[in-house]
Amino acid sequence: MTLVVSYISAKVAIQVADRLVSVSYLGRSEIQPLDECAVKQIVFIGRDGICVIGYAGRAFIGCLPTDEWIANLLTGGAATRNAEGAGGFAMGDVCKPMDVGKAMRLICEQLQGRLKKEDLVQIRAAGFQWNHHGLARPLWYRFDVSDGRIQSPVMAPRHVTRNGACIMWAGMLAEPERLKHLCQTIVSNESKVTPSWIAEQLVDFVRACRAPGIGANVSAVTIPNPAMGESIRCRFFPMERHVIGRKPDICPRPEVLRADDHSQEGREVHHFPWIVGPGGVFPPSCLAGPGMSVNVGGLSVVFEGLPVSQDNQVATLCFSRRFQLPRGVQ
């Protein structure tokens, strides 16, 4: 089981999620790690808002990773892979604009018909919604699907007051009171701290849980209130540096940035989630070098990398190979 934590206030929505996917095989009781850098978040830019959608629970829907299944649902099948198991970005009229609420209802309805009775998928979405006047307000959605039914749904957007905030989670959380205390601490200091600091506190909280199935590599997506005119930011928090090299224990996917020569070896790699919106679909990607930004649906999304330096001036972006459903998985 994973852990996804979302913080929403009038100024910012931040969601962090660990990146470990574990599997159990038929006839075996133990759970084994499958992918330590799996994607569990989709940044979705809709017609009337933007949010980050995170999931916990069943890691595959059919033969597709759950995040990929959701991305295909939101794009009408545009989030496809190539023969090597990686996806390329798609630009132009690749998916029709969709309201955030409609997107969430679509995910909820389709999940009910695709899960086995014993399966569980929890969906959490946090972000902002705007009206035809351009005024934005924070929102969140929450629902669980198990036993073929919706459990604990919050399917209408919920809004927070100007000086308030909310925090929610999906997955395994043993001490919710600690999370409540963290939210109160953040709210009382929000005027003094940066969104990056808040994201770091949430990342530290996820790592401190140390429950089976919660990985040490964590991703954070920060969505400022659109009225502030700031970029959406995606950041990768590895427990250890991920570098391009030949040793799988150093970089879980050393082949992800392939080069005929060795010029790429030793460069630090950062992993990023789906970006889905009108005019563009960016599948999970890897970045070596300094950060870079992309424009999707008229909004700027920043992939945070290393600071620019004399030896680190060129950013190299490619798309991650996606893991497959192993044979014999329950």
C-alpha positions as CSV (number, residue, x, y, z in Angstrom):
1,M,0.0,0.0,0.0
2,T,1.2,3.5,-0.8
3,L,0.7,6.8,0.9
4,V,-0.6,9.9,-0.9
5,V,-0.9,13.2,1.1
6,S,-2.6,16.3,-0.2
7,Y,-2.6,19.8,1.4
8,I,-5.0,22.4,0.0
9,S,-5.3,26.1,1.0
10,A,-6.5,29.2,-0.8
11,K,-2.9,29.9,-1.9
12,V,-1.6,26.5,-3.0
13,A,-2.5,22.8,-3.5
14,I,0.4,20.3,-2.9
15,Q,0.3,16.6,-3.3
16,V,3.1,14.2,-2.4
17,A,3.2,10.4,-3.1
18,D,5.7,7.7,-2.6
19,R,6.7,5.8,-5.8
20,L,7.0,2.2,-4.7
21,V,4.8,-0.4,-6.3
22,S,4.8,-3.9,-4.8
23,V,3.3,-7.1,-6.0
24,S,2.3,-10.5,-4.6
25,Y,2.5,-13.7,-6.7
26,L,0.0,-16.5,-6.7
27,G,0.8,-19.1,-4.1
28,R,3.1,-16.7,-2.1
29,S,2.3,-14.7,0.9
30,E,5.1,-12.2,0.8
31,I,5.0,-8.9,-1.0
32,Q,7.9,-8.0,-3.3
33,P,8.9,-4.6,-4.7
34,L,8.2,-4.3,-8.5
35,D,9.2,-0.7,-9.2
36,E,10.7,1.9,-6.9
37,C,10.0,4.8,-9.2
38,A,6.5,4.0,-10.3
39,V,4.1,6.9,-11.1
40,K,1.1,7.4,-8.9
41,Q,0.1,11.0,-10.0
42,I,-1.4,12.7,-13.0
43,V,-1.4,16.5,-13.4
44,F,-4.7,17.1,-15.2
45,I,-5.5,20.5,-16.8
46,G,-9.3,20.7,-17.5
47,R,-11.5,23.2,-19.1
48,D,-12.5,24.7,-15.8
49,G,-9.6,23.9,-13.5
50,I,-6.4,22.1,-12.7
51,C,-5.6,19.4,-10.2
52,V,-3.2,16.6,-9.4
53,I,-4.8,13.2,-9.2
54,G,-3.1,10.6,-7.0
55,Y,-4.1,7.0,-6.3
56,A,-3.4,4.3,-3.8
57,G,-4.4,0.6,-3.9
58,R,-4.5,-1.7,-6.9
59,A,-1.4,-0.9,-9.0
60,F,-2.8,-2.5,-12.3
61,I,-6.2,-2.2,-14.0
62,G,-6.2,-5.1,-16.4
63,C,-2.6,-5.2,-17.7
64,L,-1.9,-1.5,-17.4
65,P,-0.5,0.4,-14.5
66,T,-3.3,2.3,-12.8
67,D,-1.9,5.7,-13.5
68,E,-1.6,4.8,-17.2
69,W,-5.1,3.5,-17.3
70,I,-6.4,6.8,-15.8
71,A,-4.3,8.8,-18.3
72,N,-5.8,6.8,-21.2
73,L,-9.3,7.3,-19.8
74,L,-8.8,11.1,-19.6
75,T,-7.2,11.4,-23.1
76,G,-9.4,9.0,-25.0
77,G,-6.5,6.6,-25.6
78,A,-3.9,9.2,-26.5
79,A,-1.5,8.0,-23.7
80,T,-0.2,5.1,-25.6
81,R,3.2,3.3,-25.5
82,N,5.6,2.5,-28.3
83,A,7.1,-0.9,-29.0
84,E,9.8,-0.4,-26.4
85,G,7.3,0.3,-23.6
86,A,7.8,4.1,-23.4
87,G,5.4,6.8,-24.5
88,G,6.1,9.9,-26.5
89,F,4.5,13.2,-25.9
90,A,1.5,14.1,-28.1
91,M,0.7,17.7,-29.1
92,G,-2.2,19.3,-30.9
93,D,-5.8,18.1,-30.8
94,V,-5.0,14.9,-28.8
95,C,-7.8,15.0,-26.3
96,K,-11.0,17.0,-26.0
97,P,-11.2,19.6,-23.1
98,M,-13.0,18.1,-20.1
99,D,-14.3,19.7,-16.9
100,V,-12.5,18.5,-13.8
101,G,-15.8,17.3,-12.3
102,K,-16.6,15.3,-15.4
103,A,-13.1,13.7,-15.4
104,M,-13.5,12.6,-11.8
105,R,-16.9,11.1,-12.4
106,L,-15.6,9.3,-15.4
107,I,-12.8,7.7,-13.4
108,C,-15.2,6.7,-10.6
109,E,-17.7,5.2,-13.0
110,Q,-15.1,3.2,-15.0
111,L,-13.3,1.9,-12.0
112,Q,-16.5,0.3,-10.6
113,G,-16.7,-2.0,-13.6
114,R,-13.0,-2.9,-13.8
115,L,-12.1,-4.0,-10.3
116,K,-12.4,-7.4,-8.8
117,K,-14.4,-7.8,-5.6
118,E,-11.3,-7.9,-3.4
119,D,-9.6,-4.9,-5.1
120,L,-9.4,-1.4,-3.7
121,V,-8.4,1.9,-5.5
122,Q,-8.4,5.2,-3.6
123,I,-8.5,8.4,-5.6
124,R,-7.5,11.9,-4.3
125,A,-7.5,15.1,-6.3
126,A,-6.4,18.5,-5.2
127,G,-6.2,21.8,-7.2
128,F,-8.1,24.8,-8.2
129,Q,-11.3,25.5,-10.2
130,W,-12.1,28.8,-12.0
131,N,-15.4,30.3,-13.2
132,H,-16.2,32.2,-16.4
133,H,-14.9,35.4,-14.7
134,G,-11.5,33.8,-14.2
135,L,-11.9,33.7,-10.4
136,A,-10.2,30.6,-8.9
137,R,-10.9,28.7,-5.7
138,P,-9.3,25.6,-4.2
139,L,-11.1,22.2,-4.6
140,W,-10.6,18.6,-3.8
141,Y,-12.2,15.3,-4.6
142,R,-12.0,12.0,-2.8
143,F,-13.5,8.6,-3.3
144,D,-12.6,4.9,-2.8
145,V,-13.8,2.1,-5.0
146,S,-13.9,-1.4,-3.5
147,D,-16.3,-4.4,-3.8
148,G,-17.5,-2.9,-7.0
149,R,-19.0,0.1,-5.2
150,I,-18.0,3.7,-4.3
151,Q,-17.0,4.1,-0.7
152,S,-16.8,7.4,1.2
153,P,-17.3,9.6,-1.9
154,V,-16.8,13.4,-2.0
155,M,-17.7,13.9,-5.6
156,A,-18.7,17.6,-5.4
157,P,-15.8,20.1,-5.1
158,R,-15.1,21.2,-1.6
159,H,-13.7,24.7,-1.0
160,V,-11.7,26.1,1.9
161,T,-11.9,29.6,3.5
162,R,-9.3,32.2,2.8
163,N,-7.3,31.5,6.0
164,G,-8.2,27.8,6.3
165,A,-6.7,24.6,4.8
166,C,-7.4,20.9,4.6
167,I,-5.3,17.8,4.4
168,M,-6.3,14.4,3.2
169,W,-4.6,11.1,2.4
170,A,-5.0,7.8,0.6
171,G,-3.3,4.6,1.5
172,M,-1.7,3.5,4.7
173,L,-1.6,6.0,7.5
174,A,-1.1,4.7,11.1
175,E,-1.2,8.0,12.9
176,P,-3.7,10.5,11.4
177,E,-3.3,12.8,14.5
178,R,0.3,13.4,13.5
179,L,-0.8,14.5,10.1
180,K,-3.5,16.8,11.6
181,H,-0.8,18.4,13.8
182,L,1.4,18.9,10.7
183,C,-1.5,20.6,8.9
184,Q,-2.1,23.0,11.8
185,T,1.7,23.8,11.9
186,I,1.7,24.6,8.2
187,V,-1.4,26.7,8.3
188,S,-0.1,28.8,11.2
189,N,3.2,29.5,9.3
190,E,1.9,29.6,5.7
191,S,2.4,33.3,5.4
192,K,6.1,32.9,6.4
193,V,7.1,29.9,4.4
194,T,7.3,28.9,0.8
195,P,5.4,26.1,-1.0
196,S,8.7,24.3,-1.4
197,W,9.0,24.2,2.4
198,I,5.5,22.8,2.7
199,A,6.2,20.1,0.1
200,E,9.4,19.1,2.0
201,Q,7.5,18.8,5.3
202,L,4.9,16.5,3.6
203,V,7.7,14.4,2.0
204,D,9.4,14.0,5.4
205,F,6.1,12.9,6.9
206,V,5.5,10.2,4.2
207,R,9.1,8.9,4.7
208,A,8.7,8.8,8.5
209,C,5.7,6.5,8.3
210,R,8.0,3.6,7.3
211,A,5.1,1.2,6.8
212,P,5.5,-1.8,4.4
213,G,4.7,-0.8,0.9
214,I,5.6,2.9,1.3
215,G,8.7,3.7,-0.6
216,A,11.5,6.2,0.2
217,N,11.4,7.9,-3.2
218,V,8.7,10.5,-3.2
219,S,7.2,12.9,-5.8
220,A,5.6,16.3,-5.1
221,V,3.3,18.4,-7.3
222,T,2.7,22.0,-6.3
223,I,-0.2,24.0,-7.9
224,P,-0.3,27.6,-6.9
225,N,-3.6,29.5,-7.1
226,P,-3.8,30.4,-10.8
227,A,-4.5,34.0,-9.9
228,M,-0.9,34.3,-8.7
229,G,0.4,33.7,-12.2
230,E,3.0,31.2,-11.0
231,S,4.0,27.9,-12.6
232,I,3.0,24.4,-11.6
233,R,6.0,22.6,-10.2
234,C,6.9,18.9,-10.2
235,R,9.8,17.8,-8.0
236,F,11.4,14.4,-7.3
237,F,12.7,13.5,-3.9
238,P,15.0,10.4,-4.1
239,M,16.3,8.8,-1.0
240,E,19.6,8.3,-2.9
241,R,20.9,10.1,-6.0
242,H,19.7,8.5,-9.2
243,V,22.4,8.7,-11.8
244,I,22.9,7.3,-15.3
245,G,25.2,4.4,-15.2
246,R,25.7,0.7,-15.6
247,K,24.8,-0.4,-12.1
248,P,21.1,-1.1,-11.5
249,D,21.6,-0.5,-7.8
250,I,22.6,3.1,-8.5
251,C,19.9,3.9,-11.0
252,P,16.8,1.7,-11.2
253,R,16.5,2.4,-14.9
254,P,20.0,2.9,-16.2
255,E,18.8,2.5,-19.8
256,V,16.3,5.3,-19.6
257,L,18.6,7.8,-21.2
258,R,20.4,5.9,-23.8
259,A,23.5,7.2,-25.6
260,D,26.0,5.5,-27.9
261,D,28.8,7.1,-26.1
262,H,29.3,7.5,-22.3
263,S,28.7,11.3,-22.3
264,Q,25.5,10.8,-20.2
265,E,26.9,8.6,-17.6
266,G,27.1,10.0,-14.1
267,R,24.4,12.6,-14.7
268,E,21.7,12.8,-12.0
269,V,18.2,11.8,-13.0
270,H,14.9,13.1,-11.8
271,H,11.5,11.4,-12.5
272,F,8.2,13.2,-13.2
273,P,4.5,12.3,-13.4
274,W,1.9,12.5,-16.2
275,I,0.9,15.9,-17.5
276,V,-2.4,15.8,-19.3
277,G,-4.4,18.7,-20.8
278,P,-5.9,20.2,-23.9
279,G,-3.2,20.4,-26.6
280,G,-0.7,18.1,-24.9
281,V,0.0,14.8,-23.2
282,F,3.4,14.2,-21.5
283,P,3.8,10.7,-20.2
284,P,6.1,9.9,-17.2
285,S,9.5,11.4,-18.0
286,C,13.1,11.5,-16.8
287,L,15.2,14.6,-16.7
288,A,19.0,14.9,-16.5
289,G,20.5,18.3,-15.9
290,P,18.9,21.6,-15.0
291,G,15.1,22.0,-14.8
292,M,12.9,22.9,-17.7
293,S,9.3,23.9,-18.4
294,V,6.6,22.8,-20.8
295,N,3.3,24.5,-21.7
296,V,0.1,22.5,-21.6
297,G,-3.3,24.1,-22.0
298,G,-1.8,27.6,-21.7
299,L,-0.2,26.8,-18.3
300,S,3.4,26.5,-17.5
301,V,4.6,23.2,-15.8
302,V,8.2,23.2,-14.4
303,F,10.2,20.0,-14.1
304,E,12.6,20.8,-11.3
305,G,16.2,19.6,-11.9
306,L,19.6,20.5,-10.6
307,P,20.7,24.2,-10.4
308,V,22.3,25.5,-13.5
309,S,26.1,25.5,-13.3
310,Q,29.2,25.6,-15.6
311,D,29.1,21.8,-15.8
312,N,25.3,21.5,-15.8
313,Q,23.8,23.6,-18.5
314,V,22.1,21.2,-20.9
315,A,18.8,19.5,-19.9
316,T,18.0,16.1,-21.4
317,L,14.4,14.9,-21.2
318,C,13.1,11.5,-22.2
319,F,10.2,9.3,-21.4
320,S,10.3,6.5,-18.9
321,R,9.9,2.9,-19.9
322,R,6.7,1.6,-18.2
323,F,6.7,-1.6,-16.2
324,Q,4.5,-4.5,-17.3
325,L,2.3,-6.7,-15.3
326,P,4.5,-9.7,-14.4
327,R,3.1,-13.2,-14.9
328,G,1.6,-14.9,-11.9
329,V,0.7,-11.6,-10.1
330,Q,-2.4,-11.8,-8.0
